[in-house]
Structures are given as structure tokens and as C-alpha cells.
Amino acid sequence: MRTRENLTGRSLRLLRMLYEKGSPVTNYTIELKQSELAKELGITRQALNVHLRRLRNLEYIRTGRGFIDVTEKGLNTLGVSVNPAFVLLKIAPKYRTQAYKEIETLATQRAFRVAGDFDIVLVVEREKLDEVLKKIAEINGVKETKSYVTIQTLR
């Protein structure tokens, strides 16, 4: 759905330019209050801010009002691959409703229903591919799978 929500022509041009000049990146966003995060870690908010500032200065995270992004650099530091795997699934028509519900619970980055030779495309972290494939094998109605592991991001 396209919506322009009171954007001027210049704002739209700026948005388009940012999009065209930008490059796709992978990050993970958490929307959690710093007080809640500090409580989970068992530290004060001030101590949390020291750690967040260090991570931000090292470019492992980006922060803003109400969110923290773990950047590609941060993901690489954790050993999480930024080049995902793609898993294509063909589902028997009579099992689709139940299979879709089960697929929604898998540890994927994204899951798409698609039209074409396959019914589902999953985007999976490489490190979780084996786990996801084992769970897919248990889903009733999965007729076929194909997996593709990316080796490099071109654009």
C-alpha cells in the first residue's frame, strides 16, 4: 500500500535519494526501555549507558529513542552471518492452513507466501538453517524443499 502522508515533493525526492544511494544492511532491532534492559541484566541504568555508549562508538549498535539496532558489524562480532540462507517450500494444498501456522513458529528472519513453483520462501540465518530444516521435516504436508546458502551480498 502506497501512502504519502503529507510529504512534500522535496521530502519525497529526499526519501527517494536516500533509498537509491543507500545500501541494504542487516540489523536486528529491539524496542525495549533501557530501564527494562538494565533490570534484565541486573545492572543500573547508568552502567547500561556506559556499555551502550561503548557498543555505539564501536559501531556494533545504533540507538535512538525507544530502540536499539544491532548492526552488521555487531552481528559479525557475535559470529552471526549476515548472508542468509533461503529455503523454498512446496506444500500440499490440503495441509496449507496448518503448515502455514507451523511455519510461522520457525526461527526465521522472514517468511513469505509466494506464487509460482513454490508456496513459501523462508529467509534463515545460516547458523539456524539445520535447526529450521529439522523442524520443517516434521511439518505435515511439506512435499518439497530447496535450500540456498548465500555466499556474498552483491547489492
GUFIGU-69515 format. One record per atom (N, C-alpha, C): residue number from 1; residue in three letters; x, y, z. Coordinates in steps of 0.1 Angstrom, whole numbers. Example, Ala and Ser with C-alpha at 12.3 -4.5 7.8 and 13.67 -1.06 7.14 Angstrom:
2
PT:1:Ala:132:-57:78 $
PT:1:Ala:123:-45:78 $
PT:1:Ala:132:-33:78 $
PT:2:Ser:128:-22:71 $
PT:2:Ser:137:-11:71 $
PT:2:Ser:129:0:79 $
This chain:
155
PT:1:Met:8:-12:0 $
PT:1:Met:0:0:0 $
PT:1:Met:9:12:0 $
PT:2:Arg:7:21:-10 $
PT:2:Arg:14:34:-10 $
PT:2:Arg:7:45:-3 $
PT:3:Thr:13:51:6 $
PT:3:Thr:8:63:13 $
PT:3:Thr:18:73:14 $
PT:4:Arg:15:86:12 $
PT:4:Arg:24:96:12 $
PT:4:Arg:23:105:24 $
PT:5:Glu:13:104:32 $
PT:5:Glu:11:111:45 $
PT:5:Glu:17:125:45 $
PT:6:Asn:12:134:37 $
PT:6:Asn:15:148:38 $
PT:6:Asn:30:151:35 $
PT:7:Leu:36:143:26 $
PT:7:Leu:50:146:23 $
PT:7:Leu:50:156:11 $
PT:8:Thr:59:165:12 $
PT:8:Thr:61:175:1 $
PT:8:Thr:69:168:-10 $
PT:9:Gly:69:174:-22 $
PT:9:Gly:77:169:-33 $
PT:9:Gly:92:168:-30 $
PT:10:Arg:97:178:-22 $
PT:10:Arg:111:177:-18 $
PT:10:Arg:114:166:-8 $
PT:11:Ser:105:164:1 $
PT:11:Ser:106:153:10 $
PT:11:Ser:106:139:3 $
PT:12:Leu:97:138:-7 $
PT:12:Leu:97:126:-14 $
PT:12:Leu:110:124:-22 $
PT:13:Arg:115:135:-28 $
PT:13:Arg:128:134:-35 $
PT:13:Arg:139:130:-26 $
PT:14:Leu:139:135:-14 $
PT:14:Leu:149:132:-4 $
PT:14:Leu:148:117:0 $
PT:15:Leu:136:113:2 $
PT:15:Leu:134:99:6 $
PT:15:Leu:139:90:-5 $
PT:16:Arg:135:93:-18 $
PT:16:Arg:140:85:-29 $
PT:16:Arg:155:85:-31 $
PT:17:Met:161:97:-29 $
PT:17:Met:176:98:-30 $
PT:17:Met:182:89:-19 $
PT:18:Leu:177:90:-7 $
PT:18:Leu:183:82:4 $
PT:18:Leu:182:67:1 $
PT:19:Tyr:171:63:-4 $
PT:19:Tyr:169:49:-8 $
PT:19:Tyr:178:45:-19 $
PT:20:Glu:179:53:-29 $
PT:20:Glu:188:49:-41 $
PT:20:Glu:203:50:-37 $
PT:21:Lys:207:59:-29 $
PT:21:Lys:221:60:-25 $
PT:21:Lys:225:50:-14 $
PT:22:Gly:215:45:-7 $
PT:22:Gly:217:36:4 $
PT:22:Gly:221:22:0 $
PT:23:Ser:225:15:9 $
PT:23:Ser:228:1:6 $
PT:23:Ser:220:-8:16 $
PT:24:Pro:216:-20:12 $
PT:24:Pro:208:-28:21 $
PT:24:Pro:217:-33:32 $
PT:25:Val:213:-33:44 $
PT:25:Val:220:-38:56 $
PT:25:Val:211:-47:64 $
PT:26:Thr:218:-55:72 $
PT:26:Thr:210:-64:81 $
PT:26:Thr:212:-58:95 $
PT:27:Asn:202:-57:102 $
PT:27:Asn:203:-53:116 $
PT:27:Asn:191:-59:123 $
PT:28:Tyr:193:-60:136 $
PT:28:Tyr:182:-65:145 $
PT:28:Tyr:178:-54:154 $
PT:29:Thr:165:-51:155 $
PT:29:Thr:160:-40:163 $
PT:29:Thr:153:-45:175 $
PT:30:Ile:156:-39:186 $
PT:30:Ile:149:-43:199 $
PT:30:Ile:142:-30:203 $
PT:31:Glu:130:-31:206 $
PT:31:Glu:122:-19:212 $
PT:31:Glu:119:-22:226 $
PT:32:Leu:128:-18:235 $
PT:32:Leu:127:-21:249 $
PT:32:Leu:133:-9:257 $
PT:33:Lys:126:-5:267 $
PT:33:Lys:131:6:275 $
PT:33:Lys:144:3:282 $
PT:34:Gln:153:12:283 $
PT:34:Gln:166:10:289 $
PT:34:Gln:165:5:303 $
PT:35:Ser:155:10:310 $
PT:35:Ser:153:6:324 $
PT:35:Ser:150:-9:325 $
PT:36:Glu:141:-14:315 $
PT:36:Glu:138:-28:315 $
PT:36:Glu:150:-36:311 $
PT:37:Leu:158:-32:302 $
PT:37:Leu:170:-39:297 $
PT:37:Leu:180:-39:309 $
PT:38:Ala:182:-28:316 $
PT:38:Ala:191:-28:327 $
PT:38:Ala:187:-38:338 $
PT:39:Lys:174:-38:341 $
PT:39:Lys:168:-47:351 $
PT:39:Lys:171:-62:347 $
PT:40:Glu:169:-65:334 $
PT:40:Glu:172:-79:329 $
PT:40:Glu:186:-83:331 $
PT:41:Leu:195:-73:329 $
PT:41:Leu:209:-76:330 $
PT:41:Leu:214:-75:345 $
PT:42:Gly:206:-70:353 $
PT:42:Gly:209:-69:367 $
PT:42:Gly:219:-58:370 $
PT:43:Ile:219:-47:362 $
PT:43:Ile:228:-35:364 $
PT:43:Ile:220:-23:364 $
PT:44:Thr:226:-12:368 $
PT:44:Thr:219:1:369 $
PT:44:Thr:218:7:355 $
PT:45:Arg:209:16:353 $
PT:45:Arg:207:23:340 $
PT:45:Arg:220:30:336 $
PT:46:Gln:226:36:346 $
PT:46:Gln:239:43:343 $
PT:46:Gln:249:34:338 $
PT:47:Ala:251:22:344 $
PT:47:Ala:260:12:339 $
PT:47:Ala:257:7:325 $
PT:48:Leu:244:5:323 $
PT:48:Leu:239:1:309 $
PT:48:Leu:243:12:299 $
PT:49:Asn:242:24:302 $
PT:49:Asn:245:35:293 $
PT:49:Asn:260:35:290 $
PT:50:Val:268:32:299 $
PT:50:Val:283:31:297 $
PT:50:Val:285:20:286 $
PT:51:His:279:8:288 $
PT:51:His:281:-3:278 $
PT:51:His:275:1:265 $
PT:52:Leu:263:7:265 $
PT:52:Leu:257:11:252 $
PT:52:Leu:265:21:244 $
PT:53:Arg:271:31:252 $
PT:53:Arg:279:41:245 $
PT:53:Arg:291:34:239 $
PT:54:Arg:298:25:246 $
PT:54:Arg:309:18:241 $
PT:54:Arg:306:10:228 $
PT:55:Leu:294:2:229 $
PT:55:Leu:290:-5:217 $
PT:55:Leu:287:4:205 $
PT:56:Arg:281:15:208 $
PT:56:Arg:277:25:198 $
PT:56:Arg:290:31:191 $
PT:57:Asn:300:35:200 $
PT:57:Asn:312:40:195 $
PT:57:Asn:320:30:186 $
PT:58:Leu:318:17:189 $
PT:58:Leu:325:7:181 $
PT:58:Leu:316:3:169 $
PT:59:Glu:305:10:167 $
PT:59:Glu:295:7:156 $
PT:59:Glu:289:-7:156 $
PT:60:Tyr:288:-13:168 $
PT:60:Tyr:281:-26:169 $
PT:60:Tyr:266:-24:171 $
PT:61:Ile:262:-12:175 $
PT:61:Ile:248:-9:177 $
PT:61:Ile:245:5:172 $
PT:62:Arg:233:8:169 $
PT:62:Arg:227:22:167 $
PT:62:Arg:216:23:177 $
PT:63:Thr:215:35:183 $
PT:63:Thr:204:37:193 $
PT:63:Thr:196:49:189 $
PT:64:Gly:184:49:193 $
PT:64:Gly:175:61:191 $
PT:64:Gly:165:60:202 $
PT:65:Arg:155:69:201 $
PT:65:Arg:145:70:211 $
PT:65:Arg:136:57:211 $
PT:66:Gly:138:49:220 $
PT:66:Gly:129:37:221 $
PT:66:Gly:134:25:213 $
PT:67:Phe:146:25:207 $
PT:67:Phe:151:13:200 $
PT:67:Phe:166:12:201 $
PT:68:Ile:171:0:199 $
PT:68:Ile:185:-3:197 $
PT:68:Ile:186:-13:186 $
PT:69:Asp:195:-9:176 $
PT:69:Asp:197:-18:165 $
PT:69:Asp:211:-25:167 $
PT:70:Val:212:-38:165 $
PT:70:Val:224:-45:164 $
PT:70:Val:228:-44:149 $
PT:71:Thr:240:-38:146 $
PT:71:Thr:244:-36:132 $
PT:71:Thr:250:-49:126 $
PT:72:Glu:253:-48:113 $
PT:72:Glu:260:-59:107 $
PT:72:Glu:274:-62:114 $
PT:73:Lys:281:-51:118 $
PT:73:Lys:293:-52:124 $
PT:73:Lys:292:-60:138 $
PT:74:Gly:281:-56:145 $
PT:74:Gly:278:-63:158 $
PT:74:Gly:274:-77:155 $
PT:75:Leu:267:-80:145 $
PT:75:Leu:263:-94:142 $
PT:75:Leu:275:-102:138 $
PT:76:Asn:284:-96:130 $
PT:76:Asn:297:-103:127 $
PT:76:Asn:305:-106:139 $
PT:77:Thr:305:-97:149 $
PT:77:Thr:313:-99:161 $
PT:77:Thr:307:-111:169 $
PT:78:Leu:294:-113:168 $
PT:78:Leu:287:-124:175 $
PT:78:Leu:288:-137:167 $
PT:79:Gly:294:-136:155 $
PT:79:Gly:295:-148:147 $
PT:79:Gly:282:-151:140 $
PT:80:Val:273:-142:139 $
PT:80:Val:261:-144:131 $
PT:80:Val:263:-139:117 $
PT:81:Ser:261:-148:107 $
PT:81:Ser:263:-144:93 $
PT:81:Ser:252:-135:89 $
PT:82:Val:257:-125:81 $
PT:82:Val:248:-115:75 $
PT:82:Val:243:-120:61 $
PT:83:Asn:249:-131:56 $
PT:83:Asn:245:-137:44 $
PT:83:Asn:235:-148:47 $
PT:84:Pro:223:-147:45 $
PT:84:Pro:213:-157:50 $
PT:84:Pro:212:-169:40 $
PT:85:Ala:204:-178:44 $
PT:85:Ala:200:-189:36 $
PT:85:Ala:186:-187:32 $
PT:86:Phe:182:-192:20 $
PT:86:Phe:168:-192:15 $
PT:86:Phe:163:-206:15 $
PT:87:Val:151:-209:20 $
PT:87:Val:145:-222:19 $
PT:87:Val:132:-220:12 $
PT:88:Leu:130:-228:1 $
PT:88:Leu:118:-228:-6 $
PT:88:Leu:110:-240:-3 $
PT:89:Leu:97:-239:0 $
PT:89:Leu:89:-250:4 $
PT:89:Leu:77:-251:-6 $
PT:90:Lys:74:-264:-9 $
PT:90:Lys:62:-267:-16 $
PT:90:Lys:53:-275:-6 $
PT:91:Ile:40:-270:-5 $
PT:91:Ile:31:-275:5 $
PT:91:Ile:19:-282:-2 $
PT:92:Ala:15:-293:2 $
PT:92:Ala:3:-300:-3 $
PT:92:Ala:-9:-291:0 $
PT:93:Pro:-17:-288:-10 $
PT:93:Pro:-29:-279:-8 $
PT:93:Pro:-37:-283:4 $
PT:94:Lys:-40:-295:7 $
PT:94:Lys:-49:-299:18 $
PT:94:Lys:-43:-296:32 $
PT:95:Tyr:-29:-294:32 $
PT:95:Tyr:-22:-292:45 $
PT:95:Tyr:-18:-277:47 $
PT:96:Arg:-21:-269:37 $
PT:96:Arg:-15:-255:38 $
PT:96:Arg:-19:-247:50 $
PT:97:Thr:-31:-247:54 $
PT:97:Thr:-35:-239:66 $
PT:97:Thr:-27:-243:78 $
PT:98:Gln:-26:-255:81 $
PT:98:Gln:-19:-260:93 $
PT:98:Gln:-4:-258:91 $
PT:99:Ala:1:-261:79 $
PT:99:Ala:15:-259:77 $
PT:99:Ala:20:-245:78 $
PT:100:Tyr:12:-235:73 $
PT:100:Tyr:15:-221:75 $
PT:100:Tyr:16:-217:89 $
PT:101:Lys:7:-222:97 $
PT:101:Lys:7:-219:112 $
PT:101:Lys:20:-224:118 $
PT:102:Glu:24:-236:114 $
PT:102:Glu:37:-242:120 $
PT:102:Glu:49:-234:115 $
PT:103:Ile:49:-230:102 $
PT:103:Ile:60:-223:96 $
PT:103:Ile:62:-210:103 $
PT:104:Glu:51:-203:107 $
PT:104:Glu:52:-190:114 $
PT:104:Glu:60:-191:127 $
PT:105:Thr:61:-203:133 $
PT:105:Thr:68:-205:146 $
PT:105:Thr:82:-208:144 $
PT:106:Leu:87:-210:132 $
PT:106:Leu:101:-213:130 $
PT:106:Leu:110:-201:132 $
PT:107:Ala:123:-204:135 $
PT:107:Ala:133:-194:138 $
PT:107:Ala:138:-188:125 $
PT:108:Thr:130:-180:118 $
PT:108:Thr:134:-174:105 $
PT:108:Thr:135:-159:107 $
PT:109:Gln:142:-153:98 $
PT:109:Gln:143:-139:97 $
PT:109:Gln:130:-133:91 $
PT:110:Arg:125:-140:80 $
PT:110:Arg:113:-136:73 $
PT:110:Arg:107:-149:67 $
PT:111:Ala:94:-148:65 $
PT:111:Ala:87:-159:58 $
PT:111:Ala:77:-153:48 $
PT:112:Phe:77:-157:36 $
PT:112:Phe:68:-152:26 $
PT:112:Phe:60:-163:19 $
PT:113:Arg:47:-160:18 $
PT:113:Arg:39:-168:8 $
PT:113:Arg:41:-163:-5 $
PT:114:Val:44:-171:-15 $
PT:114:Val:47:-167:-29 $
PT:114:Val:39:-174:-39 $
PT:115:Ala:37:-168:-50 $
PT:115:Ala:31:-175:-62 $
PT:115:Ala:42:-180:-71 $
PT:116:Gly:40:-192:-76 $
PT:116:Gly:50:-198:-85 $
PT:116:Gly:51:-213:-82 $
PT:117:Asp:63:-218:-85 $
PT:117:Asp:66:-232:-83 $
PT:117:Asp:66:-236:-69 $
PT:118:Phe:69:-227:-60 $
PT:118:Phe:69:-230:-45 $
PT:118:Phe:59:-221:-38 $
PT:119:Asp:55:-225:-26 $
PT:119:Asp:45:-218:-19 $
PT:119:Asp:50:-209:-8 $
PT:120:Ile:62:-212:-3 $
PT:120:Ile:68:-204:8 $
PT:120:Ile:83:-202:5 $
PT:121:Val:88:-190:8 $
PT:121:Val:102:-187:8 $
PT:121:Val:105:-182:22 $
PT:122:Leu:115:-189:28 $
PT:122:Leu:120:-185:42 $
PT:122:Leu:134:-179:41 $
PT:123:Val:136:-169:48 $
PT:123:Val:149:-163:49 $
PT:123:Val:154:-167:63 $
PT:124:Val:165:-174:64 $
PT:124:Val:170:-180:76 $
PT:124:Val:185:-177:78 $
PT:125:Glu:188:-174:91 $
PT:125:Glu:202:-172:94 $
PT:125:Glu:209:-185:91 $
PT:126:Arg:221:-184:86 $
PT:126:Arg:228:-197:82 $
PT:126:Arg:230:-206:95 $
PT:127:Glu:233:-199:106 $
PT:127:Glu:236:-207:118 $
PT:127:Glu:223:-214:123 $
PT:128:Lys:211:-210:119 $
PT:128:Lys:199:-217:123 $
PT:128:Lys:193:-226:112 $
PT:129:Leu:200:-227:101 $
PT:129:Leu:195:-235:90 $
PT:129:Leu:192:-249:93 $
PT:130:Asp:202:-256:99 $
PT:130:Asp:200:-270:103 $
PT:130:Asp:188:-272:112 $
PT:131:Glu:187:-264:122 $
PT:131:Glu:175:-264:132 $
PT:131:Glu:162:-262:124 $
PT:132:Val:161:-253:115 $
PT:132:Val:149:-250:108 $
PT:132:Val:146:-261:99 $
PT:133:Leu:156:-267:92 $
PT:133:Leu:153:-278:83 $
PT:133:Leu:148:-290:90 $
PT:134:Lys:153:-293:102 $
PT:134:Lys:148:-304:110 $
PT:134:Lys:134:-302:114 $
PT:135:Lys:130:-290:118 $
PT:135:Lys:116:-287:121 $
PT:135:Lys:107:-288:109 $
PT:136:Ile:112:-284:98 $
PT:136:Ile:104:-284:85 $
PT:136:Ile:101:-299:82 $
PT:137:Ala:110:-308:85 $
PT:137:Ala:108:-322:82 $
PT:137:Ala:97:-328:90 $
PT:138:Glu:94:-322:101 $
PT:138:Glu:83:-327:109 $
PT:138:Glu:69:-321:106 $
PT:139:Ile:69:-311:97 $
PT:139:Ile:56:-305:93 $
PT:139:Ile:49:-313:83 $
PT:140:Asn:36:-316:86 $
PT:140:Asn:28:-324:77 $
PT:140:Asn:25:-316:64 $
PT:141:Gly:26:-322:53 $
PT:141:Gly:22:-316:41 $
PT:141:Gly:33:-310:33 $
PT:142:Val:46:-309:38 $
PT:142:Val:57:-304:31 $
PT:142:Val:61:-314:21 $
PT:143:Lys:59:-311:8 $
PT:143:Lys:62:-320:-3 $
PT:143:Lys:76:-319:-8 $
PT:144:Glu:82:-307:-8 $
PT:144:Glu:95:-305:-13 $
PT:144:Glu:101:-293:-7 $
PT:145:Thr:114:-293:-5 $
PT:145:Thr:122:-282:-1 $
PT:145:Thr:134:-280:-9 $
PT:146:Lys:139:-268:-11 $
PT:146:Lys:151:-265:-17 $
PT:146:Lys:158:-254:-8 $
PT:147:Ser:171:-256:-6 $
PT:147:Ser:178:-246:3 $
PT:147:Ser:189:-240:-5 $
PT:148:Tyr:191:-227:-3 $
PT:148:Tyr:202:-220:-10 $
PT:148:Tyr:209:-212:1 $
PT:149:Val:222:-213:2 $
PT:149:Val:230:-206:11 $
PT:149:Val:237:-195:4 $
PT:150:Thr:236:-183:8 $
PT:150:Thr:242:-172:1 $
PT:150:Thr:257:-172:5 $
PT:151:Ile:265:-167:-4 $
PT:151:Ile:280:-166:-2 $
PT:151:Ile:285:-152:-2 $
PT:152:Gln:277:-143:-8 $
PT:152:Gln:282:-129:-8 $
PT:152:Gln:270:-120:-12 $
PT:153:Thr:269:-109:-5 $
PT:153:Thr:259:-99:-9 $
PT:153:Thr:265:-90:-20 $
PT:154:Leu:258:-90:-31 $
PT:154:Leu:263:-82:-43 $
PT:154:Leu:258:-68:-42 $
PT:155:Arg:246:-66:-37 $
PT:155:Arg:240:-53:-37 $
PT:155:Arg:230:-52:-25 $
